[in-house]
C-alpha cells in the first residue's frame, strides 16, 4: 500500500522535500494550509501519516506542534533532519537592483536577514504561509520587481531562476521533522528514541522535576531535549516534552516511566522510533 502523507505547505516546500527523502519518491503527498489540518488528516485517516516540522537548529521548538501532539491521539513513528538551504529566486533575467519586494515564510525571511540587509535593504519584505507558495506567486506575477526565498526545487518547479544560492545567515541550519500516524500498538523495528510528555499534578512538591530527571540519569538514559510548556487552564503548572535515547529494548524506559508516577508526574508516551541524523 502506498503511503499517503499530509504536510504543511505545497510542492517543493521543505516539508515536501523531507517527505520525499523519508518515504521515497513514490509517496503520495497531501498539502495542507497549516499544522492543525495535517494532524486532522491523520486523525480522520484521510492519510496514513503526516510529516511535521517540530524544531529548527536556529529558531528552536515549534510550540504549536507540541500542543497538537498533546491534543491528538497520534504516535511519532520516525524523524528526519533536513539541511535548509535558502535561495533568492526570481523571474528569469532579473537583476538584483530591480528587486523591490521579497516574499517568503517569516522564518525564511528571518534566516536570511543578513543577506537582505546587505543586498536588498530597501526592498519590502512580505510574509507568506509557505516558502514554495511564495515562489509560486512570483512565477504567477512574472514581475521582475518581486523575488521569493525558497528551495532550488521550487525554482525548478515554477520555472524561475536562482539568482543567489544559500543566502541563509547561518549555514548550520537544520529542521527536524517528525512522522506521525494514528495511535497503534506494536514495536517499531530499530526504535532507539522516545518522546514523552511529563505533566505535573496539582500537588507536585518542590524538587519533583529534579527527581524526574534523575529517574533517567540513574538508568543512563540520555535526554536530547527538554522543552517546557504551560499547562492550559492551570496557572504556573507546566508540561515537559522530553526526548530520550535508549532504554527501549532492555525495558529501562518502561522502568523510568513507572517510577515517574512516584514523583507526581502524569506521563504520555508520544512514540518510540528510530532516531534520525543530521549531516
Beta strands, then each sheet from edge to edge (+ up, - down):
strand 1: 4-8
strand 2: 28-32
strand 3: 49-56
strand 4: 60-61
strand 5: 74-83
strand 6: 87-90
strand 7: 101-105
strand 8: 124-128
strand 9: 146-150
strand 10: 161-164
strand 11: 174-182
strand 12: 193-200
strand 13: 222-230
strand 14: 238-245
strand 15: 265-273
sheet 1: 2+ 1+ 3+ 4-
sheet 2: 2+ 1+ 3+ 11- 5+
sheet 3: 8+ 7+ 9+ 6- 10+
sheet 4: 13+ 14- 12+ 15-
end
